[in-house]
Amino acid sequence: MWKVLLVEDETRVRRLIKEIIDWEKLGFVIIGEAANGIEALKVIKEESPHFILCDIMMPLMDGIELLRKSREQGFEGPFVMLTCMNEFELARQAVEYGATSYILKLSLNVDTIREMLDKVSRELSKAAIPARQLSYRDFELLYRYTWRQIHGMDDAEPERRDLMDRFSTSGFTHVDLCLVLHGTSGIDEEELARSGLIIAKEPSVIHKFRMHGCTTFFSWDSRSEHPVSLDLTENRELAYSAVCAYSVALSELESTWRGMIRRIEESWYECSKSRIAYSTTASNIKQKPVLSSQTLWNMEREILQAFERRDKISCIRQLSIMFDEMKKNHTSMTVVREMAERLDNRFGAISGHGKAQTDNWLSAANHEELRIVLEKRIDDWLTKWIKSTTLPSGHPEINRIVDYIQSHYDKEITLKLMAEHVALDEHYLSGLFSKKMGCTLIQYLHKVRIDQARFYLLQSTLTIGEIAERVGFGNVAYFVKIFKRWTEQTPSEFRKYHMSNG
């Protein structure tokens, strides 16, 4: 934003000038007011304005004297004089001293002020660009910081404010935006131009920022009004959903981009392709209730518990319920994708196969596609897990028992129940299991439960009692006893040791 000092002894005129136009929309902010030249010199020293709008005739120190003294003290910015009909000679003198121009008070209206500000903005931009040249890294940081701010991650807000201050004096005051939802396929400037979504009608700086299957194109300019560079003709074939906005002031970048993301999310949930001309004053965006983080976590936990039991049907059913709820409540695309990535990482950890490559699947072009892909990944994880942990005993009934224990270790399991499960005599099964597996059925059950307890101790904040119950021990003291027998540490000692040693 260009900083403006307004110097005028008439309160009524100052109020008119401030209220007649939206200064911030044109890239300016009034940072101070003064009723005479003496007050103005103090504000200039304290606030360092870029531009001064000043009355010629004022008490104590008039505008011409203020212009002369401020130049002597090093102020080099534009100086526009406000004059009356009988003050032309004074206005001429002001121009000789270096005033940018003058405006008749009687002609003050939206058009004359806008025209004056456009002229001043170009002059300031021309002077500022050589001294404050921005690098591509500056633009990249602006996009990343703003994206994080939009999604509630304001950890870099001080850095973003500093960057915004630099941009306000860089000459890049307005930007056209085009947000494209393309999924895993990607899109570049050439394809965007061929689609008719952006037409470069004058030299401009164009960047793109890609995140979660969306790319936002930024076309920067230094003027608030220029030929529209975004062609939104409806009859042109379109391969992707897109939302466009043009001539967006730097101060409105965050709010406009936020609104555009919300609009593109409608297409993401509806699995449709549309082209939208976004307006910063748009009020027709659907307002829906937001799922609380606790509600989302409760649904995630249901999915993970089903996965731990290796119950694929329940796991996928719970996932479908969660995706339906997120669609109903219009949960942010970013939140949905982060949830999908978090679940997938947990599936890998639970199954003992670690973190998998995403292979760009998180950039799915719509909500339904992401759900289908995640269902497939659940199936893949469970298949890997079962293959790697089910020991081939060479006996079908023993394999059935092993598979049952690995899927239902949190339930009551006894030798008698397993004998009934595979229709074998209890004593015969006891000997057969020991012969084929090299340990008793109860020893094997304890191994599975303790292995799962280790995972919870390292990967969750659950209490010892909660972990005991979750892995099938009804008595906490008995759980601690069995855990120490297998690991030579109590659960608390195990957690503390591994947390302190990474």
C-alpha positions in Angstrom: 0.0 0.0 0.0 1.2 3.5 -0.8 1.0 5.6 2.4 -0.8 9.0 2.1 -0.6 12.1 4.3 -3.7 14.4 4.0 -3.0 18.0 4.9 -6.1 20.3 4.9 -7.2 22.8 7.5 -11.0 22.3 6.8 -12.3 19.2 8.6 -15.2 19.0 6.2 -12.9 18.8 3.2 -10.7 16.1 4.8 -13.8 14.0 5.6 -15.0 14.4 2.0 -11.7 13.3 0.5 -11.4 10.3 2.8 -15.0 9.0 2.2 -15.5 9.8 -1.5 -13.4 6.8 -2.7 -12.1 3.4 -1.5 -8.5 4.3 -1.1 -7.3 0.8 -0.3 -8.9 -0.7 -3.3 -6.7 1.7 -5.4 -3.6 0.7 -3.5 -3.4 3.6 -1.0 -3.9 4.0 2.7 -4.3 7.4 4.6 -1.8 7.1 7.4 -2.1 10.6 8.8 -3.9 13.9 8.8 -2.7 17.5 9.5 -4.4 20.9 9.7 -1.3 22.9 8.7 2.2 22.6 7.5 3.8 22.5 10.9 1.7 19.5 12.0 2.4 17.9 8.6 6.2 18.1 9.0 6.0 16.2 12.2 3.8 13.5 10.6 6.2 13.2 7.7 9.1 12.6 10.0 7.3 10.0 12.1 5.3 8.1 9.4 7.4 8.5 6.2 4.5 8.8 3.8 5.0 8.0 0.1 2.6 10.8 -1.2 1.2 14.0 0.2 -2.2 15.6 -0.7 -2.1 19.1 0.5 -4.1 22.4 0.6 -2.3 25.5 -0.6 -3.8 28.0 1.8 -3.5 27.1 5.5 -2.8 28.9 8.7 0.7 28.8 10.4 2.4 27.2 7.4 0.8 27.0 3.9 1.2 24.3 1.3 4.0 25.9 -0.7 6.2 26.4 2.4 5.5 22.8 3.5 6.5 21.6 0.0 9.7 23.6 0.2 10.7 22.5 3.7 9.8 18.9 3.1 12.0 18.8 0.0 14.8 20.3 2.0 14.4 17.6 4.6 14.6 14.8 2.0 11.0 14.0 1.1 11.0 13.1 -2.6 7.5 11.7 -3.1 4.6 13.1 -5.1 3.0 16.3 -3.8 -0.5 17.2 -5.1 -2.0 20.6 -4.2 -5.6 21.3 -3.5 -6.6 24.8 -4.8 -9.5 27.2 -5.1 -10.5 29.2 -8.2 -8.5 32.3 -7.2 -5.3 30.4 -6.4 -3.9 29.6 -9.8 -0.8 31.8 -9.3 0.0 29.9 -6.1 -0.6 26.6 -7.9 1.9 27.6 -10.6 4.5 28.4 -7.9 3.9 25.0 -6.3 4.6 23.2 -9.6 7.8 25.2 -10.0 8.8 24.0 -6.5 8.2 20.4 -7.6 4.6 19.7 -6.9 3.3 16.8 -9.1 0.0 18.5 -10.0 -2.9 20.4 -8.5 -6.7 19.8 -8.2 -9.5 22.3 -7.9 -11.5 21.7 -4.7 -14.7 22.4 -6.6 -14.0 19.6 -9.0 -13.3 16.9 -6.4 -15.2 13.8 -7.3 -14.6 10.1 -7.8 -13.3 10.4 -11.3 -10.8 13.3 -10.7 -9.4 11.6 -7.5 -9.1 8.2 -9.3 -7.3 9.8 -12.2 -5.0 11.6 -9.9 -4.2 8.5 -7.9 -3.5 6.4 -11.0 -1.0 9.1 -12.1 0.6 9.1 -8.6 0.7 5.3 -8.5 2.5 5.1 -11.8 5.0 7.8 -10.6 5.6 6.0 -7.3 5.9 2.6 -9.1 8.4 3.9 -11.6 10.6 5.4 -8.8 10.3 2.4 -6.5 10.9 -0.6 -8.8 14.7 0.0 -9.4 15.3 0.4 -5.7 13.0 -2.4 -4.5 13.2 -5.1 -7.2 11.4 -8.3 -6.1 12.8 -11.7 -6.7 10.8 -14.8 -7.7 11.4 -16.1 -4.2 9.5 -13.0 -2.8 6.5 -13.9 -4.9 6.7 -17.6 -4.0 6.8 -16.7 -0.3 3.9 -14.4 -0.7 1.8 -17.2 -2.2 2.9 -19.7 0.3 2.3 -17.5 3.4 -1.1 -16.4 2.1 -2.1 -20.0 1.4 -1.2 -20.9 5.0 -3.0 -17.9 6.3 -6.2 -18.9 4.4 -6.0 -22.4 5.8 -5.6 -21.3 9.4 -1.8 -21.9 9.6 -0.8 -18.4 10.6 2.7 -19.3 12.0 4.3 -17.1 9.4 2.0 -14.0 9.7 4.8 -11.6 10.8 6.9 -12.6 7.8 3.9 -12.2 5.6 3.1 -8.7 6.9 6.7 -7.7 6.2 6.5 -9.1 2.7 3.2 -7.3 2.1 4.9 -4.0 3.0 7.6 -4.6 0.5 5.1 -5.4 -2.2 3.1 -2.3 -1.5 6.1 -0.2 -2.7 7.2 -2.5 -5.5 4.9 -1.3 -8.2 3.0 -4.6 -8.3 -0.3 -3.4 -6.8 -2.9 -5.4 -8.6 -3.2 -9.0 -9.8 -5.4 -11.2 -12.0 -6.0 -14.7 -10.5 -7.1 -17.9 -12.2 -7.6 -20.9 -10.0 -7.8 -24.2 -11.9 -8.9 -27.6 -10.4 -7.0 -30.2 -12.6 -6.3 -33.1 -10.2 -3.3 -35.2 -10.9 -2.8 -34.1 -14.5 -1.4 -30.6 -14.0 -1.7 -27.6 -16.3 0.8 -25.0 -17.6 0.6 -21.4 -18.9 0.4 -22.6 -22.6 -2.6 -24.9 -21.9 -4.3 -22.2 -19.9 -3.9 -19.7 -22.8 -5.3 -22.3 -25.3 -8.3 -22.8 -23.1 -9.1 -19.1 -23.2 -8.9 -18.6 -19.5 -6.1 -16.1 -19.7 -5.1 -13.8 -22.6 -2.0 -11.7 -22.1 -3.0 -8.4 -23.8 0.0 -6.4 -22.4 3.3 -7.3 -20.7 2.8 -8.7 -17.3 4.5 -10.9 -14.7 2.8 -14.4 -14.6 3.5 -17.0 -11.9 1.8 -20.2 -10.8 1.3 -21.8 -7.4 0.3 -25.5 -7.2 -1.1 -27.2 -4.2 -3.4 -30.3 -3.7 -4.5 -30.7 -7.3 -5.1 -27.0 -7.8 -3.0 -24.4 -9.6 -3.4 -20.7 -9.1 -2.1 -18.4 -11.8 -1.1 -14.9 -10.9 -0.8 -12.1 -13.5 0.6 -9.0 -11.9 0.2 -5.4 -13.0 0.7 -2.0 -11.5 -2.7 -0.4 -12.4 -6.1 -0.8 -10.9 -7.9 -0.7 -14.2 -6.7 -2.3 -17.4 -8.1 -4.5 -20.2 -9.5 -7.7 -18.7 -7.1 -10.6 -19.4 -9.4 -13.4 -18.3 -11.7 -14.6 -21.0 -14.7 -16.4 -19.5 -16.6 -17.2 -22.6 -19.0 -20.0 -21.7 -19.1 -21.7 -25.1 -15.4 -22.4 -25.1 -14.6 -26.1 -24.4 -13.1 -26.5 -20.9 -11.2 -29.5 -19.6 -11.1 -28.3 -16.0 -13.1 -26.3 -13.4 -11.8 -22.8 -13.0 -12.5 -19.6 -11.0 -11.1 -16.3 -12.2 -10.9 -12.8 -10.7 -9.2 -9.7 -12.1 -7.8 -6.4 -11.0 -7.5 -7.6 -7.4 -5.8 -5.1 -5.1 -2.9 -6.4 -3.1 -4.8 -5.7 0.1 -7.7 -8.0 -1.1 -5.5 -10.9 -2.3 -6.1 -13.1 0.8 -9.9 -12.6 0.9 -10.3 -13.0 -2.8 -8.2 -16.1 -3.0 -10.0 -17.6 0.0 -13.4 -17.0 -1.8 -12.1 -18.5 -5.0 -11.0 -21.6 -3.2 -14.4 -22.0 -1.6 -16.0 -21.7 -5.0 -13.8 -24.3 -6.6 -14.5 -26.6 -3.7 -18.1 -26.7 -4.9 -17.0 -28.2 -8.2 -14.7 -30.6 -6.3 -17.6 -32.0 -4.3 -20.1 -32.0 -7.2 -17.5 -33.7 -9.5 -18.4 -31.0 -12.2 -16.5 -28.8 -14.5 -17.5 -25.1 -14.5 -16.0 -21.7 -15.3 -16.8 -18.9 -12.8 -16.0 -15.2 -12.9 -15.5 -14.5 -9.2 -16.5 -11.2 -7.7 -15.1 -9.9 -4.4 -18.6 -8.9 -3.5 -20.1 -12.3 -4.3 -22.6 -13.4 -1.6 -24.0 -16.5 -3.2 -21.4 -18.9 -1.8 -23.1 -21.8 0.0 -22.8 -21.5 3.7 -22.7 -24.9 5.4 -21.9 -26.0 9.0 -18.4 -27.0 9.7 -17.4 -30.4 11.2 -15.5 -29.9 14.5 -11.9 -31.3 14.7 -13.2 -33.6 17.5 -15.9 -35.0 15.2 -13.4 -35.6 12.4 -11.0 -37.3 14.8 -13.8 -39.6 16.2 -14.6 -40.7 12.6 -10.9 -41.3 11.9 -10.6 -43.4 15.0 -13.4 -45.6 13.9 -11.7 -46.2 10.6 -8.3 -46.9 12.3 -9.8 -49.3 14.8 -11.5 -51.3 12.0 -8.2 -51.4 10.1 -6.4 -52.6 13.2 -8.9 -55.5 13.3 -8.2 -56.0 9.6 -11.9 -55.7 9.0 -11.9 -54.4 5.5 -15.6 -54.1 5.1 -16.1 -52.1 8.3 -13.1 -49.9 7.5 -14.4 -49.0 4.0 -17.9 -48.5 5.4 -16.6 -46.1 8.0 -14.5 -44.3 5.4 -17.6 -43.9 3.2 -19.6 -42.4 6.1 -16.8 -40.0 6.9 -16.6 -38.8 3.2 -20.4 -38.4 3.1 -20.3 -36.2 6.2 -17.5 -34.1 4.9 -19.4 -33.6 1.6 -22.6 -32.7 3.5 -20.7 -30.1 5.6 -18.5 -28.8 2.7 -15.3 -29.5 4.6 -12.3 -27.7 3.1 -10.5 -29.6 0.3 -7.2 -29.1 2.2 -8.6 -30.7 5.4 -10.0 -33.7 3.4 -6.7 -34.3 1.6 -4.7 -33.9 4.9 -7.0 -36.4 6.5 -6.5 -38.9 3.7 -2.8 -38.5 3.9 -2.8 -38.9 7.6 -5.0 -42.1 7.4 -2.8 -43.6 4.7 0.4 -43.0 6.8 -1.3 -44.6 9.8 -2.3 -47.6 7.7 1.3 -48.0 6.8 2.5 -47.8 10.4 -0.1 -50.2 11.8 0.6 -52.8 9.1 4.3 -52.5 9.7 5.2 -51.3 6.1 6.0 -47.7 7.0 5.1 -44.5 5.0 4.3 -45.1 1.3 4.9 -42.8 -1.6 1.7 -40.8 -2.4 2.3 -41.1 -6.2 0.3 -37.8 -6.5 -3.0 -39.6 -5.6 -3.8 -36.9 -3.0 -4.3 -34.5 -5.9 -7.5 -36.3 -7.0 -9.7 -34.1 -9.2 -12.8 -34.5 -7.0 -14.0 -35.8 -3.7 -15.4 -39.1 -5.0 -12.2 -39.9 -6.9 -10.2 -39.4 -3.7 -12.5 -41.7 -1.7 -12.2 -44.5 -4.3 -8.4 -44.2 -4.4 -8.2 -44.3 -0.6 -10.5 -47.4 -0.5 -8.1 -49.1 -2.9 -5.1 -48.2 -0.7 -6.9 -49.7 2.3 -7.3 -52.9 0.4 -3.6 -52.9 -0.7 -2.4 -52.2 2.8 -4.4 -55.0 4.3 -3.4 -57.4 1.6 0.3 -56.6 2.3 -0.2 -56.9 6.0 -1.9 -60.3 5.9 0.6 -61.7 3.6 3.5 -60.6 5.7 2.2 -61.6 9.1 0.1 -64.8 8.5 2.6 -67.6 9.0 2.0 -70.5 6.7 1.6 -73.4 9.1 0.8 -75.9 6.5 -2.5 -76.6 8.2 -5.7 -74.8 7.1 -7.4 -74.7 10.6 -4.3 -73.3 12.3 -4.0 -70.6 9.6 -7.7 -69.7 10.2 -6.9 -69.3 14.0 -3.9 -67.2 13.3 -5.8 -65.0 11.0 -8.7 -64.7 13.5 -6.3 -63.7 16.3 -4.6 -61.0 14.2 -8.0 -59.5 13.4 -9.7 -59.9 16.8 -6.9 -59.7 19.3 -9.0 -57.1 21.3 -11.8 -59.6 21.9 -11.9 -62.4 24.4 -9.9 -65.4 22.9 -9.4 -68.7 24.6 -8.3 -72.2 23.5 -11.9 -73.4 23.9 -13.3 -70.6 21.7 -10.8 -71.3 19.0 -11.5 -75.0 19.1 -15.1 -74.2 18.5 -14.2 -71.7 15.8 -12.4 -74.4 13.7 -14.5 -77.4 15.0 -11.5 -79.3 16.5 -11.1 -81.0 19.9 -9.6 -78.6 22.4 -6.8 -80.9 23.5 -6.0 -81.9 19.9 -5.9 -78.3 18.9 -3.5 -77.4 21.8 -0.9 -79.9 20.6 -1.4 -79.2 16.9 -1.0 -75.4 17.4 2.2 -75.8 19.4 3.6 -78.3 16.8 2.8 -76.0 13.8 3.6 -72.6 15.3 6.4 -73.4 17.8 4.5 -71.8 20.7 1.2 -72.2 22.5 -1.9 -70.5 21.3 -2.0 -68.2 24.4 1.7 -67.3 23.9 1.0 -66.4 20.3 -2.0 -64.3 21.4 0.1 -62.5 23.9 2.8 -61.8 21.2 0.2 -60.2 18.9 -1.3 -58.1 21.7 2.1 -56.9 23.0 3.2 -56.0 19.5 0.1 -53.9 19.1 0.6 -52.4 22.5 4.1 -51.3 21.5 2.6 -49.5 18.5 0.1 -47.6 20.6 2.8 -46.7 23.2 5.0 -45.1 20.5 2.4 -43.7 18.1 -0.4 -42.4 20.4 -1.0 -40.5 23.6 -3.4 -43.2 25.0 -3.0 -44.0 28.7 -1.7 -47.4 29.8 -5.2 -48.4 30.8 -6.7 -47.4 27.5 -4.0 -49.3 25.6 -4.6 -52.4 27.8 -8.3 -52.4 27.0 -7.7 -51.7 23.3 -5.4 -54.7 22.8 -7.6 -57.1 24.7 -6.5 -57.1 28.4 -9.4 -56.5 30.8 -7.0 -56.1 33.8 -4.3 -53.4 33.6 -2.1 -55.1 36.2 -2.1 -58.3 34.2 -1.3 -56.4 31.0 1.7 -54.8 32.7 2.9 -58.2 33.9 2.7 -59.8 30.5 4.2 -56.7 28.8 7.2 -56.9 31.1 7.6 -60.6 30.5 7.9 -60.0 26.8 10.0 -56.7 26.8 11.7 -56.7 30.2 10.2 -53.2 30.7 6.9 -51.9 32.0 4.7 -50.1 29.4 5.6 -46.7 31.0 9.3 -47.5 31.0 9.1 -48.7 27.4 7.4 -45.5 26.3 9.7 -43.2 28.2 12.9 -45.0 27.0 11.9 -44.9 23.3 10.6 -41.3 23.4 13.8 -40.0 25.0 15.9 -42.0 22.5 14.0 -41.0 19.4 
